[in-house]
Every structure is written in structure tokens, then in C-alpha cells.
Amino acid sequence: MADYLADVKKYDAAADADAVAKIVKHLGIALRNRDSSLVSCTDPEELKRVRNSWVAGKLGVTDGAKADAAIEKTCKVMAADNSKSRVTFYYLVAKDLGMLGSL
């Protein structure tokens, strides 16, 4: 858990530890596999999964344009990171959408 929080804090110094813990719990077993624990911004299918499963499914944001804008913004923010942690990515998308409180 501390590693996930430390990674999120690279992008948000005041990261909410409870929100990070909820994302880790939500992702569960997916975090055990290196491939599924990372997000690829160059894979359109991956970004579609993020939009459908995380943004629409978990966060309840059904506005596709709003979801895509938050995902694109997060890809730009994390562009320098070759191994984009799914926990950090999901946290930043939720924060951009103002949905951290609803986790």
C-alpha cells in the first residue's frame, strides 16, 4: 500500500491515502500481474477499458467526452512515466473528474 501511495504522491503531494486504499482494494487481484497493474496510453483498447470499467462502471460518469478528456489529461500528466501504475492512473482520473469522495 505504501508503494502505491508514494507513486500517487509523485503527482499529487496531498494524495488522499483512503482513496488510494479504496482503489487498491477495487483492483485487487489485477495488481498481482505486472501487465494488468499498468496502463498503456498508446493502446486504444486499454483506454476504452479504463473508460468503460473505471470511469463509467465504478465512478458512474457516463459522459464519454468528459471521461475521455480526463483520461487524455492523465496520459499527458504521466507521459514521462514508462510504467504507468494503474492505481495512480485511476486516482488521477478520479481526481480530475472530482470523484475521489465517491470512492
C-alpha positions in Angstrom: 0.0 0.0 0.0 2.8 2.4 0.9 4.4 2.0 -2.6 1.1 2.9 -4.3 0.6 5.9 -2.1 4.2 7.0 -2.8 3.7 6.7 -6.5 0.5 8.8 -6.4 2.3 11.4 -4.3 4.7 12.0 -7.2 1.7 13.6 -9.0 -0.4 14.8 -6.0 1.6 15.7 -2.9 -1.6 15.9 -0.9 -2.9 12.5 -2.0 -5.8 11.0 -0.1 -4.5 7.8 1.4 -8.0 6.5 2.0 -8.9 7.0 -1.7 -5.7 5.2 -2.8 -6.5 2.3 -0.4 -10.0 2.0 -2.0 -8.6 1.9 -5.5 -6.1 -0.8 -4.4 -9.0 -2.8 -2.9 -11.1 -2.3 -6.1 -8.3 -3.5 -8.3 -7.5 -6.5 -6.1 -6.0 -9.4 -8.0 -5.3 -7.3 -11.1 -2.4 -5.7 -9.2 -0.6 -9.1 -8.8 0.2 -9.3 -12.6 2.7 -6.7 -13.8 0.9 -6.2 -17.2 -2.6 -5.7 -15.6 -1.1 -3.4 -12.9 0.0 -0.9 -15.6 -1.9 1.4 -18.0 -0.8 1.8 -21.6 -1.8 5.2 -23.0 -0.8 4.1 -26.5 -3.3 1.2 -26.5 -6.8 2.3 -27.6 -8.4 -0.9 -26.3 -6.8 -0.3 -22.9 -8.1 3.3 -22.7 -11.5 2.0 -23.7 -11.4 -0.4 -20.8 -10.4 2.4 -18.4 -13.3 4.5 -19.6 -15.9 1.7 -19.5 -14.8 -0.2 -16.4 -13.4 2.6 -14.2 -14.9 5.9 -15.3 -18.4 4.6 -16.3 -18.6 1.4 -14.2 -17.1 2.5 -10.9 -17.3 6.3 -10.9 -20.6 6.4 -12.7 -19.5 9.1 -15.2 -21.4 8.3 -18.4 -20.4 11.5 -20.4 -18.0 9.9 -22.8 -16.4 13.2 -23.8 -15.8 14.2 -20.1 -14.3 10.7 -19.5 -12.1 10.8 -22.5 -10.8 14.3 -21.6 -9.9 13.1 -18.0 -8.1 10.0 -19.4 -6.2 12.1 -22.0 -5.2 14.6 -19.4 -3.9 11.9 -17.1 -1.9 10.3 -20.0 -0.3 13.7 -20.6 0.5 14.2 -16.9 2.0 10.8 -16.7 3.7 10.9 -20.1 7.3 10.8 -18.7 6.5 7.6 -16.7 7.0 4.5 -18.9 5.4 2.3 -16.3 2.1 4.0 -15.5 0.7 2.4 -12.3 -3.0 1.6 -12.7 -3.6 2.8 -9.1 -2.0 6.2 -9.8 -3.7 6.5 -13.2 -7.1 5.7 -11.7 -6.6 8.1 -8.8 -5.6 11.0 -11.1 -8.6 10.3 -13.4 -11.0 10.2 -10.4 -9.4 13.4 -9.0 -9.8 15.2 -12.4 -13.4 14.2 -12.5 -14.0 15.4 -8.9 -15.0 11.8 -7.9 -12.4 10.9 -5.2 -15.0 11.5 -2.5 -17.4 8.9 -4.1 -14.9 6.0 -3.9 
